[in-house]
């Protein structure tokens, strides 16, 4: 078959002993149906319609999920893995599906079209010979089916459950991404799943975590607490459930010992949970157990070495304990993966200034400023000012930027601390405590507050956090 040939919708295809039927996306091997779930079979159909051609990941996302989801790379990986398993296709020596790095996938095996007329001619004689004998049986089965409609209902319920389980995986993936739009979308999916999987502890745990972080308000915190408690009542031995309970203790109740208890349970029950190891490392840092915190961070990175968020988090940890050379190294590594990650840029700036690496700091200050929609003439003025007095001028601009965008008192406190304005930093922190800002406990860990933590006023304010 020509590499440019595309199959008409009603044709079917053979390859390597397999047959694929497009009318119902069914895969068979030598006449026997091969078990392949709905989404993988849809993706296989897309690949088979353009044999020999690259099908991009964006094309797959558009065809399968449309505009419902921002990014489903992990789901594509999972579904391609399912297809390869069904085809016994080793990705190291693939004979069917070729991965094209940074582009997509290509179906590379020789294929042959099976026309509908050919299928009919091969089977019509067999049908005619058996029809007489099968007709009474068909009638009996039809009557039984007619008088037992509950079977149809049961089949539909099974399909609904299967769809909901798939939706649950999608919601968990979006929640793990952590950005605003993904978490918001995960809430919609979690809520839909609760209508079918009414006893799913993981669903309610996911709703708890999502409501807590996107964005946290008194109303969403209240919902998060209710969902976490509901999940814990259903399954206290579930890792995701323990994670949800830990985040309530951490960010709502400010009780670090209880948060650590639940997080240790979560990492024991779900040792591959990046978020559980991440949160555990933060709690351990707050409590001053830096050795254990370092171990927890490394566990998170080991699970997914390419996840820039955890590489940045390692940099944040080194900033917190004053290891500025290591902080700079980690945050630069994070920027290699995600060049415009704002918090990694701020980490590099802070770590560089602490080591008097002004040229490095200036380079990334300018990169940070250029991320925002600021008139070119203002940027030029800022560049000149920053080169003369890097730390003071950059953080003064950053403070004004935060104030204009109505940033939280906690963010303002961090920036005042960078400007060595102790009184303003403590005042903003006090206001953050009064507003029950969820990040207050982390004041014990942020590197920006190292000097501020020596203040008796800081210690007094932070007594609201149980360490």
C-alpha positions in Angstrom: 0.0 0.0 0.0 1.3 3.4 -0.9 2.4 5.5 2.1 0.2 8.3 1.0 -2.9 6.2 0.6 -5.7 6.8 3.2 -8.4 4.3 3.8 -12.1 5.2 3.1 -14.2 5.0 6.1 -16.0 1.7 5.3 -13.0 -0.4 4.4 -11.3 -2.8 6.8 -7.6 -3.8 6.9 -5.4 -6.8 7.5 -1.8 -6.8 8.7 0.5 -9.5 10.1 -2.3 -12.0 10.9 -4.5 -9.3 12.4 -7.7 -7.8 11.0 -9.2 -4.5 12.0 -12.8 -3.6 11.4 -13.5 0.1 11.4 -17.3 0.0 11.8 -16.9 -1.1 15.4 -13.1 -0.6 15.9 -12.7 -4.4 16.5 -9.3 -6.0 16.4 -9.0 -9.7 15.6 -6.1 -12.2 15.3 -6.7 -15.0 12.9 -10.4 -14.6 13.4 -10.5 -14.3 17.2 -11.3 -11.0 18.9 -8.4 -9.4 20.7 -9.2 -7.6 23.9 -8.6 -3.9 23.3 -10.3 -1.1 25.2 -12.3 1.7 23.6 -9.7 4.5 23.6 -6.7 2.3 22.4 -8.9 0.9 19.6 -9.8 4.5 18.5 -6.1 5.5 18.4 -5.2 2.3 16.5 -8.0 3.2 14.0 -6.4 6.6 13.5 -3.0 5.1 12.8 -4.4 2.5 10.5 -6.2 5.1 8.4 -2.9 6.7 7.5 -0.4 3.8 7.3 3.2 4.9 6.7 2.4 8.5 7.7 3.3 10.3 10.9 0.2 10.9 13.1 1.2 13.6 15.6 0.2 13.5 19.3 -1.7 16.8 18.8 -3.8 15.1 16.0 -4.5 12.2 18.4 -5.6 14.5 21.2 -7.8 16.5 18.8 -9.4 13.3 17.4 -10.0 11.5 20.7 -10.5 14.3 23.2 -11.3 17.4 21.2 -11.1 20.6 23.2 -12.1 19.0 26.4 -8.5 18.7 27.8 -5.4 20.8 27.4 -2.9 18.0 27.3 -3.1 14.2 27.5 0.4 13.1 26.8 0.4 10.6 29.6 -2.9 9.1 28.4 -1.5 8.7 24.9 1.5 6.9 26.3 -0.8 4.6 28.2 -3.0 3.8 25.3 -0.1 3.2 22.9 1.3 0.8 25.5 -2.1 -1.0 25.5 -2.1 -1.2 21.6 1.5 -2.6 21.6 0.5 -5.2 24.2 -2.5 -6.3 22.1 -0.3 -6.6 19.1 2.7 -8.2 20.9 4.7 -5.3 19.5 8.0 -4.7 21.3 8.8 -0.9 21.2 12.5 -1.7 21.1 12.1 -3.8 17.9 8.7 -2.6 16.7 7.1 -4.2 13.6 3.8 -2.3 13.8 3.9 1.0 15.6 7.0 3.3 15.3 7.6 6.1 17.7 8.8 9.2 16.0 10.5 11.3 18.7 9.0 14.7 19.5 6.4 14.2 16.7 4.1 11.2 17.1 3.6 7.7 15.8 3.6 5.9 12.5 2.1 2.5 11.5 4.9 0.8 9.6 3.7 -2.8 8.8 2.5 -3.8 5.4 -1.3 -3.7 5.2 -4.0 -5.0 2.9 -7.5 -3.7 2.4 -10.4 -6.0 3.0 -13.4 -4.8 1.0 -16.9 -5.3 2.4 -17.9 -7.3 -0.7 -15.0 -9.7 -0.3 -16.0 -10.3 3.3 -19.5 -11.0 2.3 -18.6 -13.4 -0.6 -16.4 -15.5 1.7 -19.1 -15.9 4.4 -22.4 -16.0 2.4 -22.3 -19.7 1.6 -21.6 -20.6 5.2 -24.5 -18.5 6.4 -26.9 -20.1 3.9 -25.9 -23.6 5.0 -26.4 -22.8 8.7 -29.3 -20.4 8.6 -31.9 -23.1 8.6 -30.5 -24.7 11.7 -29.8 -21.5 13.5 -33.1 -19.7 13.0 -35.0 -21.5 15.7 -32.2 -20.8 18.2 -32.1 -17.2 17.2 -35.8 -16.9 17.8 -35.6 -18.5 21.3 -32.7 -16.2 22.3 -34.5 -13.2 21.0 -37.6 -14.0 23.1 -35.4 -14.6 26.2 -33.7 -11.2 25.6 -37.1 -9.5 25.0 -38.5 -10.7 28.3 -35.4 -10.0 30.3 -34.6 -6.4 29.5 -32.6 -6.1 32.7 -29.6 -7.6 30.9 -29.4 -4.6 28.6 -29.6 -2.4 31.6 -26.8 -4.4 33.3 -24.6 -4.1 30.2 -25.2 -0.4 30.0 -24.3 -0.1 33.7 -21.1 -2.0 33.1 -20.2 0.3 30.2 -21.0 3.4 32.4 -18.7 2.0 35.1 -15.9 1.4 32.6 -16.3 4.9 31.2 -16.2 6.4 34.7 -13.1 4.4 35.6 -11.4 5.9 32.5 -12.6 9.4 33.4 -11.2 8.9 36.9 -7.8 8.2 35.4 -8.1 11.3 33.2 -9.1 13.4 36.2 -6.2 12.1 38.3 -3.8 12.9 35.5 -5.0 16.5 35.2 -4.8 16.9 38.9 -1.2 15.7 38.9 -0.3 18.3 36.2 -1.2 21.0 38.8 -1.8 24.0 36.6 -4.9 26.1 37.1 -6.8 25.0 34.0 -6.0 21.3 34.4 -7.0 21.2 38.1 -10.3 23.1 37.2 -11.0 20.5 34.5 -10.2 17.7 36.9 -12.9 18.9 39.3 -15.6 18.8 36.6 -14.6 15.2 35.7 -14.3 14.0 39.4 -17.8 15.4 40.0 -19.2 13.6 37.0 -17.6 10.3 38.1 -19.3 10.6 41.5 -22.7 10.0 39.8 -21.6 6.5 38.7 -18.8 5.5 41.1 -20.7 6.5 44.2 -18.5 4.6 46.6 -15.1 5.5 45.0 -12.9 6.8 47.8 -10.3 7.9 45.3 -12.8 10.1 43.5 -13.7 12.0 46.7 -10.1 12.2 47.7 -9.3 13.7 44.3 -12.1 16.2 44.7 -10.7 17.2 48.1 -7.2 17.8 46.8 -8.4 19.7 43.7 -10.7 22.0 45.7 -7.9 22.7 48.1 -5.4 23.9 45.5 -7.5 25.6 42.8 -7.7 28.2 44.2 -8.0 27.9 48.0 -10.8 30.0 49.4 -12.8 29.4 52.7 -15.6 27.8 50.6 -13.3 25.5 48.7 -11.4 24.6 51.9 -14.7 23.6 53.5 -15.6 21.4 50.5 -12.1 19.9 50.6 -12.5 18.9 54.3 -15.9 17.3 53.6 -14.7 15.4 50.6 -11.6 14.1 52.5 -13.6 13.0 55.5 -16.1 11.2 53.2 -13.2 9.5 51.3 -11.6 8.4 54.6 -14.8 6.9 55.8 -15.0 4.8 52.7 -11.4 3.6 52.5 -8.9 4.6 55.2 -6.3 2.3 53.6 -6.1 4.1 50.3 -3.0 6.1 49.5 -4.8 8.9 47.7 -7.2 9.2 50.6 -4.4 9.5 53.1 -2.8 12.2 50.9 -6.1 14.1 51.0 -6.3 13.9 54.7 -2.7 15.0 55.0 -3.3 18.1 52.9 -6.2 19.1 55.1 -4.0 18.8 58.2 -1.2 20.7 56.4 -3.0 23.5 54.6 -6.2 24.0 56.5 -5.6 22.9 60.1 -1.8 23.7 60.1 -1.0 20.6 62.1 2.3 19.3 60.9 2.6 16.1 63.0 -0.8 14.9 61.8 0.0 15.9 58.3 3.2 13.9 58.5 1.4 10.8 59.9 -1.0 10.7 56.9 1.7 11.4 54.4 3.8 8.6 55.7 0.7 6.4 55.4 0.2 7.7 51.8 3.8 7.0 50.7 3.6 3.5 52.2 0.3 2.7 50.5 1.1 4.4 47.3 4.9 4.5 47.0 4.7 5.8 43.4 2.7 8.9 44.4 4.9 11.9 43.5 2.6 14.4 45.3 2.7 12.4 48.5 6.6 12.3 48.6 6.6 16.0 47.6 4.2 17.1 50.4 6.1 14.9 52.9 9.4 16.6 52.1 7.8 20.0 52.7 6.4 19.0 56.1 9.7 17.5 57.0 11.5 20.7 56.1 9.0 22.7 58.2 9.7 20.5 61.1 13.5 20.8 60.6 14.1 17.2 59.6 16.3 18.1 56.6 17.9 14.6 56.2 14.5 13.0 55.8 13.2 15.8 53.6 16.1 15.4 51.2 15.4 11.6 51.0 11.7 12.3 50.2 12.6 14.8 47.5 14.9 12.2 45.9 12.2 9.6 46.0 9.8 12.0 44.1 12.5 12.7 41.5 13.3 8.9 41.1 9.6 8.3 40.2 9.8 10.7 37.3 13.3 12.1 36.6 12.0 14.3 33.8 9.4 16.1 35.9 10.7 19.7 36.2 8.5 20.5 39.1 10.3 18.1 41.4 13.7 19.2 40.2 12.7 22.8 41.0 11.4 21.6 44.4 14.9 20.2 45.1 16.2 23.7 44.4 13.6 25.2 46.7 14.7 22.9 49.5 18.4 23.8 49.1 17.4 27.5 49.3 15.4 26.8 52.4 18.4 25.4 54.2 20.9 27.9 52.8 22.7 25.6 50.3 22.7 28.2 47.5 25.2 26.5 45.1 23.0 23.3 45.1 19.9 25.4 44.8 21.3 27.2 41.7 22.3 23.9 40.1 18.8 22.3 40.6 16.8 25.3 39.4 19.0 25.7 36.3 18.3 22.0 35.5 14.6 22.7 35.9 14.9 25.6 33.4 16.5 23.3 30.9 13.2 21.4 30.8 10.8 24.3 31.3 12.6 27.5 30.3 9.8 29.9 31.3 8.9 28.3 34.7 8.5 31.5 36.8 9.4 29.9 40.2 12.5 28.3 38.8 13.6 31.7 37.4 13.0 33.3 40.9 14.9 30.4 42.5 17.9 31.0 40.2 17.8 34.7 40.8 17.7 34.3 44.6 20.5 31.6 44.6 22.7 33.6 42.3 22.4 36.8 44.4 23.2 35.0 47.6 26.5 33.9 45.9 27.2 37.4 44.5 26.8 36.0 40.9 25.3 39.2 39.7 25.7 38.6 36.0 23.8 35.3 36.3 21.1 37.0 38.4 20.7 39.8 35.9 20.4 37.5 33.0 17.5 35.6 34.6 15.9 38.8 36.0 15.6 40.1 32.4 14.2 36.8 31.2 11.6 36.9 34.0 10.5 40.4 33.2 10.2 39.7 29.5 7.6 37.0 30.3 5.1 39.7 31.1 3.3 42.1 28.8 5.4 45.2 29.6 6.0 48.0 27.1 9.5 47.8 25.5 10.5 51.3 26.8 9.7 50.3 30.4 11.7 47.1 30.0 14.7 49.0 28.7 14.6 51.3 31.8 14.3 48.3 34.1 17.3 46.7 32.5 19.4 49.7 33.1 18.3 50.0 36.7 18.8 46.3 37.4 22.3 46.4 36.1 23.2 49.1 38.5 21.7 47.5 41.6 20.4 44.0 40.8 18.7 42.8 43.9 17.1 46.0 45.1 15.8 47.2 41.8 14.5 43.8 40.7 12.6 43.0 43.9 11.3 46.6 44.1 9.8 46.2 40.6 8.5 42.7 41.6 6.9 44.1 44.7 5.0 46.7 42.7 4.0 44.1 40.1 2.6 41.9 42.9 0.7 44.8 44.4 -0.8 45.8 41.1 -2.0 42.3 40.5 -3.4 42.0 44.0 -1.1 39.2 45.1 -1.6 37.5 48.5 -0.2 38.9 51.7 2.0 35.8 51.9 3.6 36.6 48.6 4.2 40.2 49.6 5.8 39.0 52.8 8.3 36.9 50.9 9.2 39.8 48.7 9.5 42.3 51.5 11.9 39.8 53.1 14.0 39.8 50.0 14.2 43.6 50.3 15.3 43.2 53.9 12.2 45.2 55.0 11.6 43.2 58.2 8.7 45.3 59.5 6.7 45.1 56.3 7.4 41.4 55.9 6.1 40.7 59.4 3.1 42.8 58.9 2.2 41.1 55.7 2.8 37.7 57.3 0.5 38.6 60.2 -2.2 39.6 57.7 -1.7 36.3 55.9 -2.3 34.4 59.2 -5.4 36.4 59.9 -6.7 35.5 56.4 -5.8 31.8 57.0 -3.7 31.7 53.9 -3.0 28.1 53.2 0.8 28.6 52.7 1.4 30.1 56.1 3.0 26.9 57.5 5.6 27.0 54.8 7.0 30.2 56.3 9.1 27.9 58.5 10.7 26.5 55.3 11.0 29.3 52.7 14.6 30.4 52.2 13.4 34.0 51.9 12.5 33.9 55.6 15.8 32.6 56.9 16.8 35.9 58.5 13.2 36.7 59.5 12.9 33.5 61.5 15.5 34.9 63.9 12.9 37.5 65.0 11.0 36.8 68.2 8.0 38.5 66.5 8.1 35.9 63.7 8.3 33.0 66.2 5.3 34.5 68.1 3.2 34.9 65.0 4.0 31.4 63.8 2.8 29.7 67.0 -0.4 29.2 65.1 1.3 26.3 63.3 1.8 23.1 65.2 5.2 21.7 64.4 
